[in-house]
Amino acid sequence: MKTPINIKLATLPPIITFFTSNYLAGDCFPLSIGIFANGKAYAWHISPQVHWKLDHYDSAVYAGTPLSFFYEHGDPSHSIKAIVEKLVGFQKVVFCLNFAHDKYSLEQLGCTDLIVKDIEEIDSFDHYGERIDQLVKTMKDSKLNKYSVKDVVTTLAYQTLDNLRYQDLSVMRYALFRYAVDHSK
């Protein structure tokens, strides 16, 4: 058994996840973003852009919420991009829950300077399904809202932190350093 490592939420690298218009990467567009950075969770709705594939919206993903809600309550993508860049700061490496969807969503927002990594690189779950099952169970047990991207990213951050307590953090530090060096050229 490994000895627990004393790490804090604020030391986690930025974690980002999106709620998108549907479940098909490539045909979806971002509608909500959750960011966990510097020990805090943040969330925003995103106003859809006219050039996105708007006919690919599935309201079931949002418990029946109409697309018009995001036009009325969402922030423009350029504002979201500025917020992401400010929260990520100099780190440039972000970890995502659903790599394909989240990387694509970041690209749609114009966040192309970030180094996007799959959260599986820093936790010890065997596969995506195991991570999601635990996330869903924790949210249900805690009576959190599965339609709240802020609740999801907060739960993911705590789950990742808990998972990392028994890991060798030198692997994560080396990976972050390597990606930063490789992408600073």
Residue pairs with C-beta under 8 A, 6 or more apart in sequence:
1 166
2 166
2 167
2 168
3 166
4 165
4 166
5 164
5 165
5 166
5 167
5 169
7 161
7 164
7 165
7 169
8 39
9 39
9 157
9 158
9 161
10 38
10 39
12 36
12 39
12 157
12 160
12 161
12 164
13 91
13 93
13 94
13 95
13 122
13 172
13 176
14 35
14 36
14 37
14 87
14 88
14 91
14 93
14 94
14 95
15 35
15 36
15 37
15 94
15 95
15 96
15 97
15 119
15 153
15 156
15 157
15 160
16 33
16 34
16 35
16 36
16 84
16 94
16 95
16 96
16 102
16 106
16 153
17 33
17 34
17 96
17 97
17 98
17 102
17 149
17 152
17 153
17 156
18 30
18 31
18 32
18 33
18 34
18 98
18 101
18 102
18 105
18 149
19 30
19 31
19 32
19 61
19 62
19 147
19 149
19 152
20 28
20 29
20 30
20 31
20 61
20 101
20 105
21 28
21 29
21 30
21 31
21 48
21 52
21 53
21 54
21 56
21 57
21 58
21 61
22 28
22 56
22 57
22 58
22 61
23 58
23 61
24 56
25 100
25 101
25 104
26 104
27 53
27 56
28 53
28 56
28 101
28 104
28 105
29 48
29 49
29 52
29 53
29 54
29 56
29 105
29 108
30 46
30 105
30 108
30 109
31 45
31 46
31 48
31 62
31 70
31 74
32 43
32 44
32 45
32 46
32 149
33 43
33 44
33 46
33 80
33 84
33 105
33 109
33 149
34 41
34 42
34 43
34 149
34 150
34 152
34 153
34 154
35 41
35 42
35 43
35 83
35 84
35 87
35 153
36 42
36 153
36 154
36 156
36 157
37 87
37 88
37 89
38 87
41 150
41 153
41 154
41 157
42 83
42 87
42 150
43 148
43 149
43 150
43 153
44 74
44 75
44 80
44 83
45 69
45 70
45 73
45 74
45 75
46 70
46 74
46 75
46 77
46 80
46 109
47 70
47 71
47 74
47 75
47 76
47 77
48 54
48 67
48 70
48 71
48 74
49 77
49 108
52 108
54 67
57 67
59 65
59 66
59 67
62 69
62 147
63 147
75 83
77 108
77 109
77 110
78 110
80 109
81 109
81 110
81 111
84 106
84 109
84 111
84 114
85 111
85 113
88 94
88 114
91 176
91 180
92 113
92 114
92 115
92 180
92 183
93 114
93 115
93 117
93 176
93 179
93 180
94 106
94 114
94 115
94 116
94 117
95 117
95 118
95 119
95 121
95 122
95 160
96 102
96 103
96 106
96 116
96 117
96 118
96 119
97 119
97 131
97 135
97 152
97 153
97 156
98 128
99 116
99 117
99 118
99 119
102 116
103 116
106 112
106 114
106 116
115 179
115 180
115 183
117 175
117 179
119 131
119 156
119 160
120 127
120 128
120 131
121 172
121 175
122 160
122 164
122 167
122 172
122 175
123 131
123 159
123 160
123 163
123 164
123 167
124 163
124 166
124 167
125 131
125 134
125 163
131 159
134 159
135 152
135 155
135 156
135 159
136 146
138 144
138 155
138 158
138 159
139 145
139 146
139 151
139 152
139 155
140 146
142 155
144 151
144 155
145 151
146 152
164 172
